[in-house]
Amino acid sequence: QNGGKPCPPLEERAGCVEYHRDRDSMCRQSLVPALITTGGYGKARRKRDVLIESEAPGYCVEFKVQSLTPNCMVENRPHTRWMQYLREGFTVCVECQPPALNSKFQRCYGDGIEAERNQILQWHAIGNPRCRGTWKWIRQMESCSCPSVHSFLFI
């Protein structure tokens, strides 16, 4: 498609639709599914981009996976193998960093920070529309020290 040239950086955005009240408030986090990808994508992004001093460094959120579709387990294309690390009952770590980090609110959509503690939240894996599931928020960490295998990134 690009005549052998590298593809441009992928940028995806999720809209609020009816979930927001006005321009000065974020979407109701508990209603917006988290869009996630492999944590390795964030490492590659950091190598490419230089962190601007005014840009927030981000944060991490731990979740316990409650359920997932069977399609996550059978995915074996090179860019989607990371989905096999999503397992029911496992604790996963999801990093929120620019550009997914909303500069005005200093949050990532779907981070679950404002959700009730036992509320089940939704996530969708980028790269396979049939890989999605639910999880429960455990905690937010300002310092990210996510294990590489169960580490993911908000989009």
N, C-alpha and C positions, 0 to 999 in steps of 0.2 A: 504494500500500500504506500509506503514512503520511499520506494525505489532504492532500498538498501540502506537508507539513512536511518539513524536512531529515531525512535518515536519521541515526540515532545513529552514533557512531564505530565502525568495524569493529574487532573484536578477534578474532584467530585464535591458536590455540595448538596446538602439535604435541606429542603425547604420546610417551613413551619406549617403552611397551609392554614387551617383554622385553629392551630394550637397556640397562637400568640394573640395577645390583647392589643398591643401597640408596638411601635418601633423601638420603644425604650425598654422592652422586656424580652427576655429570651423565650423560646418555645418552652412549654411545660415539659421538663425533662422526662418525666415518667411516661409521657405519651409518644415521644420520639424514639424509635429504635436506634441503638448505637450502631454505627457502621464501622466495622473493624477490618484490619488487614494484618499481615505478619509484622512482628516487631522489627524484623530485619529491614523492612522498608524504611523505617524511621532512622536506622543506622546509616543507610545509604543516603537518606535525605540530609542528615547532619554533615556528612562528608562533602556533599555538593554545595550546600548553602552555608553561608557565614551567619552566625547568630548576630542580629542587630542588637545593640546594647539596650534599646528601649523595648525590645521584644521580651515578653515573659518567658522564662525557661521551661514552663510546663509543670506537670505533676502526673502521678500515676494513681490508678484506682484498682483495688482488688475486688474481684467478683467470684462467687461460687456458681459454677455452671449447673443449672437445674435441669435443662433439657436441650436437645438438639436434634435436628432432622438427620435421618440415616445418610442423606446425600453428603454430609460433611466427611463421613468415614471412608467413602469410596472414591473420593477425589484424588487423582494421582497425576494430574498435569503438573509440570514443573513449577508454575507460578501459583498453584493452589494446594500443594502438598501440606502446607502449614496448617490447613484446616483439620488434618488428622490429629493434631495436638489438642483440639477442643474435645473434652471428654466430660460426660455427666459426672458430677460430684467433685471435679477438680477445681482448684482455686487457680484463677488466671489473673494476670496483671496487664492492665491496658494503659498505655501512655498517652497523655494529651500534650501535644506540642504544636507549635505553629507549623503550617497554616491552619490546622484544624482548630487550634485554640482561638476562640472568638476574642479578638483584641479588646472589644468594648466590655465584655462581661468576664473575661479571663476564665472561661469554661469551654468544655467541649460538649457538643450535643450528644445526649445519651449517656452522660457520665453518672447519672443517678444520684447526684449529690443531694438534691432536694426531695428525693423520693422517701416515702416512709420506709423504715428499716426492713420490714419483712415483705415489702412489695416486690413482686416478680417483674423484672424489666426485660425488654426484648433487645436482641442484637441480630445483625445481618452481616454475613461475611462477604466482603467485596471479592468478586471474581467468580462466584457461583451463586446465583439468585435462589437456588434451592437449599443452600446451607444457611440455616438460621436457627435461633433458639431463644432460651430464656436464661437469666441469671439473677442472683441476688447480690446487692451491694454489700461489701464487707467493710472497707475503709479506704480513705484517701491518704496518699503519702506524698509529701512535698518533695522528698528525695527519692528518685526512681532507682531501685535496685532490683529490677525484675529478672527472674531467671530466664535465660534465653529461650528455652523450649516452650514455656507457657507464657510467653510475652507477646502482646499484641499492641496495635496502635489505632487510636480513633482516627477516622477520616472526616 
